[in-house]
Amino acid sequence: MTNAHDFTLDAELDATESWDAEDLGTDEAGDWVSGYADEPDPEDVDQTVGEMDLAERHALRRVATLRTDLEDITEVEYRQLRLERVVLVGVWTDGSVEDAENSMAELALLAETAGSEVLDAIYQRRQKPDPATYVGRGKVDGLREIVQASGADTVICDGELAPSQLRNLEDRLKIKVVDRTALILDIFAQHAKSKEGQAQVELAQLSYMKQRLRGWGGNLSRQAGGRVAAGAGIGGRGPGETKIETDRRRINTKIAKLNRELREMKGTRDTKRQERRRHQIPSVSIAGYTNAGKSSLLNRLTDAGVLVENALFATLDPTTRRTTTADGRVYTMSDTVGFVRHLPHQLVEAFRSTLEEVADSDLILHVVDGSHPDPEGQLAAVREVFAEIKADQVPELVVINKADAADPMVLARLRQREPHSVVVSAKTGEGIAEALAVVEGELPRPDVEFKALLPYERGDLINRLHQHGEIASLEHTADGTIVHGRANEDLAGELAAYSL
């Protein structure tokens, strides 16, 4: 896939005329638009980090319908400014026609998020994908006619293609073929901002690419010999590495380096997590399908101010915020990367250290889009990932979001299907108070019950009880403060000296 944040330029275009990769984005409808976004006022101290990130992402936009084909190419080099034009292909193996159409609609949204213009979409009913060309031979011929008639640059298949399927389709269609996995990886590569997120995406891309290396002609399969580069002539001939073997070795070396870097970053994340455990601070993770409104919910619940955008996989880097319950107890709430149907295995492996935040949390807020055509499918797809990362045993509260745009009949059906759920609208604030009350009730309670007479000079213990314990009753007397409640073992040990 062409990077959505790069213009499609002719190879002869000078590098100094390229555009900034981080300055492009989509509007709320997913269409590319042109023009410079209003620059943020440097004196506006109320602007959140998320608003600044969104302004940066939308600083320069494109118009899909505008072209700069030059009629006179003698004055300057020929160039063309446009989106990548794609045709979608799917294989419908099970489920209803509605399921197949929902899957193709989601693929179209993914393609537009990656920076392409969808020209056409076709799918075929088969018991299983064709082992040679994914779709049947006749469908390939029809697809080639569609590609030639529409002038498409790329074909995107709604599934993970084997290397042989990819090669056969490209040989017959004569244009680039991309599968669903490569498409999702491309979107992740565009949206990753942190060093850890970029390393995780690169690791997933290299793992995917390693199995799909191919040579283009004999020059890439020639062994070293003669007067070759780096002086590997005499003494360098014989059973040397071919070009594809060299590429594979370099990829393996890069994968090993990225794994080392991610292990170091994982150590930092583990240290922070252990520090929270040492202080016995409960943690809540917000997880769910992509574009279900997880970041909006985090902003509504904690005033986090993180990036919110109506796009798939807008959030890749997890955000953790410290917040308090109504009675003063401290806990953390984390926003996580969104999931999708058939999430690439390479991504789950690469993001495992990040997804451990979900598996190690005390409560999962499973956010589902109530206005989506298939919310039950979203719930099932996310729970498959939960099982893969060993998070299926963590207590779960289903948060049905976008109640302002959902059909009341669908909301009633979801409430009946998921009894342990709440209905909210992160956009309007509807149901947020109820959701917070349920979350506070679901948080783990301290283990040890106590009753103590605390001297007035030990106000620090009272403060810690408010933050990390539960105070059932508090009475001020002449000798000190009589406190009755529950606390964790460490805090209860300090209170033992004043127990009644």
N, C-alpha and C positions, 0 to 999 in steps of 0.2 A: 504493500500500500504506500502511496505517496503520503508523506507527512501532511496532516491537515493544516499545519501552520506554515507551510512553505508554498510559495507560488509555483506552478508548473512552468518552468522556464526552459528555453532551449539550452542545450549543453554548451553553446558558445557564449552564453551570457556571462559577462564578467562577474566574478564573485563579489566585487564591490557594489554591485547593483542589486544584490539579494536583499530580501526583507527579513526583519527580525522575527525569529521563530516564535517568540512568546507574545507577539503583538496581535495574534489573530484569534478569532473565536466565532461563535454562532449566537444568534439571537434566541429568544425564548421559544420560537417556533422551530428552531433548528436550521433556519436558512442563513446563508452567509450574506452579510450586508457590508456596505462600504462606508468609510468615513472615520474620522477620529473621534473617539469618545471624549467627553468632557474631562479635562485633567482635574484631579482632585485638588482642592484648595489646601495648601500646606498648613494653613492656620486652622483647618477643621479638625480639632482634636477629638471630635466625637466619631470620626470615621473608624469603623472596625477593620480588623485585619482581613476578614472575608470580603468586605467591600473594596478594599485596596487590591486584593488578589483578583477580584472580578473585573475591576477597572483595568488592571494590567492585562488580563486575558482578552478583554474586548477593546483594547486601545486601538487596534486597526482591524477592520473587517473587510470582507470581500462581497462583491455582488456576483451571483451565479450567472446572471444573464449578460454581463458586460464582457466584451472580448477586445483584445488589442492586436488583432491580426493586421499586420501592416501590408498594404498593397504594394508599396514601393520598398523592396527589401535591399535596394542598392545604397540607401542612405545610412541605415544602421542594420545591425544583424537582425534576422527574423526572430520574433519571439511571440509567444502566445500566453495569455493570462486566463486561466480557466480552472474549474474544478475537475477532478478525475471523474470520468464517466463510466458507470458500472452497470452490469446486468446481474441480477440475483438468480441463483438456482437452488432449489431445494428438493429433497426426496422425502415424501410422506410415507412413513412405514407403519404407523399405528395412530390411534386416536381418531378424532372427528375432523371434518373439513375445517371447522372453526379453529381447532388446535393448529392445523397446518398454516392457516392464514395468519394466526397470531404469531407463529414462529417467523414467518416471512416478514410480517410487519416489524417485529423486533430486529430482524436482520437489517431491514431498511434503515431503522433508527441508528443502529450501530454503524452502518456505512456512512450515513450523513454526519454522524459524530466524528468519524475518522476523516471527513473532508472530501466527500464525493457526491456526485449527482446521480441519483438512481434513475436509469432510463426505462428499465423493464424488469419484470420478475416472473419466473416460471417455476413450477414444481411438478413432480411426477409421482404417481402412486405406484409404489413397488413394495414387495415383501422385505427387501433389503437392498442397500445401495449396490450398484454394479461394481464388482471388484476391480474392473479395469478402468472405467471412466466415470464412476459415481452415478451418473444417469445412464440410461440405455443408449445404444448406438444411434437409434433414430432420433432421440432427443438431442444428442450431440450435434447431429447434422442440422436440426432445426435451430439449435442455439447458435451455430456458426452463421446461419442466415440472419438471425436477429442481430448478432454482433456486427456483421458487415453492413446491414441496413442502417443501424443506429450510430455506427462509428464509435462504439464503446472501446475504452482502453483496457478494462479489467472485467473479469468474471469472478463473482464472489459466491462460494458454495456454502450452504447452511449445514456444515458438518466438518469434522476433521478428516482431511484427505490423507490417504497413504502417499508416500513419495511416488510410487508408480502411478497412482491416479492423477496426481498433480502433473507429472511429466507427460502422461498420455493426453490429458486435456489440453495442455499448452501446445503440444505438437499438433493437435488437430484443430484447435481454435486459432492458433497463431497470435495470441495475445496473452497477457499475464493472467494467471489464475491464482486466487487467494482463497483460503478456507476460513472458517469462522474463528479458529484459534489464532491465526495470524492477524486477523482483523482486530480482535480484542487486544492482542499484544500491542498492536499499533496504537490503539487508543490509550492504553496504559502508558506507552512511551511518551505520548504527547502531554499527559497530565501529571506525570510524576515530577515533584518539585524537590523533595528532600533528598539528601545523599543516599539514605537507606532505600527510599522508594525507587530511585533511579537504578541503584545496584540490583534490586530485586527484579525489576523489569528487564534489565539487560541479561541477567542470569536466565530468566524464563525464555527470552528470545534466543539466546545462544543454545539452550537445551533443545528448543524446537528446531533451530536451524541445523544443528549437527546431524540430525537424521535425514536432512533433505538436501545435502550438498550434492551438486552435480557439475560435471565438466561440460564445457561447450566446445567440443572438437578436440582434435589430438594435441593441440598445443598445450592444453591443460593437463594432459596425461603423459607428457614427455619427461623422461628422467634427465637428471643433470649430466652434462658431458660437454667436451669441447671447451671453447673459450666462453664460459658462462659468467654470469655476474658473481661478484664477491671472490673471484679468482678460483672457483671450485672446478678447475680444469683437470690437470694431471693429478691423480690421487683422489679425485672426486667422482670418477665414473664408476659404473657398475650398478648394483641393485640399490639405487637411491630412492628418495621419496618422490612420488608423483605430486602434481600440484594439488590434487584433491586430498592426498594424505597430509601435505603440509598445512592446508587449510584446517583439516580436522584436528591436527596437533595444536595449532594455534588456538582454536576454539577451546580445546580441553585445557590448555594452559590458562586462558582467560577465565574459564569457569572455575578452575581451582583458585585463582586469585580472588574472584568475587566471593566465593564461599568463605575464604579466610576473612575478607573484609566484613561480610555479614555476620560471621561468628563474633567478631569484635564488637560490632554494633549490637548484637543480641546480648552480649555481656552487659552493656550499658543499660539496655532495656530491662534485663533480669534484675540488675541491681536496684533500679527504681521500683520494680515490682516487689522485691523482697523487703525494701524499706517500708512500702505501704503495708505489707503483711506484718512486719515487725510491730508497727503501730496499730495493727488490726483495723485498718481503714477499709470498709466495704467498697466493692467496685461494681459498677453497672456498665454493661456494654450495649451500645445501640447497633444492631445488625439488621440486615435485611436485603431485599432485592435492590438493584441499582435504580436510582431515581425514584425511590419510594418516599423520600423526604426525611432521611435520617439526619442530615446536617441541619435542616430547618427545625427539626424536633430538638436537637441539641441546643441550638440557639434559643429556642422558646423556653426550654427547661432551665438553662444555666446562663443565658446571656453570653454565650461563648464568642459570638461574632465571627464564626468561621465562614468560609466560602460557600455560597449557595448558588447553584446554577441549574436551570432546567435542561440537563444534558446527562447522558449515560456516563457513569464513572467519573463524575466531576471531582469526587473526593477519593484520593489514593493514600494520602498520608494521614495516619490516625491522629486524632486530637483528643486529649484528656483534660477535663476540667474538674476542679475541686468545687464541691457545692455542699450545702447543708440541708438537713431536714427542717421541718417546722419547729421541732423541739431542740434544734441546735446540733444534732449529730452530724459529723463530717463523713462524706463519702465521695467517691470519684465517679464521673460519667465519661465514657469514651465513645467517640464516633469512629467507625471502622469502614473499610472499603466495602463497596456493594458487591453482591453476588449476582449471577446470571445463570440461565439454563446452560448446561454443558460447559461450566466454567473450566477453562483449560487446566489440565493436571499440572502443567509446568508452573502456572501461576500459583496454585495452591501450595506447591512445594517451595517456590521462591518466597512467598509471603507467609510461610509457616510461622516465623518468629513474630510477625505482626498479628497473625490470627490467634496466636496463643493468648493474646489479651482477652479474646472472647472466651476461650476454653477455661481460663483461670479466673473469670469474673464470678461474682456471687449471684448475679441476676442478668439475664439477657432481655433487652427490649427488642422483640422481633417486629420490625416495622414492615407493614404490607400496604400497598397502594390500593385503597378501597375503590378507586375510580378506574382501575385497570380492567381490561376485558377478562382476564383470567387470574384473579387473585389467589385462587386455590393452587394454581400451578406455580405461582411465585413462592407460596409457603412451602410446597413440596421441594422445589429446587433449592431453597435456602437450607432446609433441614437435611438435605443430602450432604451439603458442605459441612454442616454442623457435625454430622456423623463422621465425616472424613477427618476433621480436626479434633475429634474426641470432645466436642462441646455439647453433645446431645443429652448429657446427664445434668447440665446446669439448669436451674429453674428458669422458666421462660414465661414472659408476659407478652402476648400478641397485642401490638398497637396498630389498630386499623386507622391509617392516616388518610388525609384528603377527604374528610367527611363532607366538606362544603361542595365538592364536585361529584360525589358518589351517589349512586342510586340507592334510596332507602331500602329497597327490597334486597339489594346485594349486601348492604350492611347488616340487615336482619339475618340473612343466610349465613354470613361470616360469624356473627355473634352466636348463632346456634351451633355452628361447626366448631368454633373455638370458644368454649365457655369462659376460659380464663383470658379475657381480652377487654380492651377499652377502645372506644371510638374517639378520635381526636381530629382536629384540623390544626396543623402547625402554622398554617397561613393566617387563620382567623383567631386562634387561641381557644376554640371550642374544645371542651373536654380535657384541657391541660391540667386543671386543678384536680380533677378526678384521677388522672393518670399519675400525678405526683403523689397523691394520697396512697394509691395502690403500691407504687414503688417504695415509698417509705415503710409501708406495712410489710413488704416482702423482704426488706433488708434483714440480714442475720442479726439476731439479738445477742447481747453479751451473755456469757454463760453463768457467771457467779452472782448470786444474790447477796446483798450486804446491808448492814445498818451500822452507821458509824457516827460518832460525835467529833466533828472536825473543829479544831481551834480556828479562830478568826484569821490568824496569820497564815493559814494554809488555804488561802483563796485559790492558789494554783491547782489544788486538787479538785476544787469545785468546778473550775474552768475546764479541766480535763474530763470530768464527769459529764459536763454538758456536751463536749465534743465527741467523746468516745464511749459514753455509757448511757444508761437510762435512769432518770431520777423520778421515782414514784412519789416521794414526798420530801419536803424540805422545810425545817422549822428552826427559827433562830431563837436561841436561849441565852441566858447570861453566861454560860460556860462555853458556848460555841454553837455550831450549826449541826443539827441532827439531820442526817441524810439517809434515806432509805431508797434502794433501787438495785440495779444490776450493772456489772462492770466485767471487763475481760480479766483474765487471770493475772496479768502483770499489774494492772491498776488495783485489782482487789487485794493483791499482796501488799501494796503500799498502804491501803486503807485498813489492813488488818491491825495495825498498831493503835487504831482509834475505834475499833469495833465495839459495839455494845452487846 
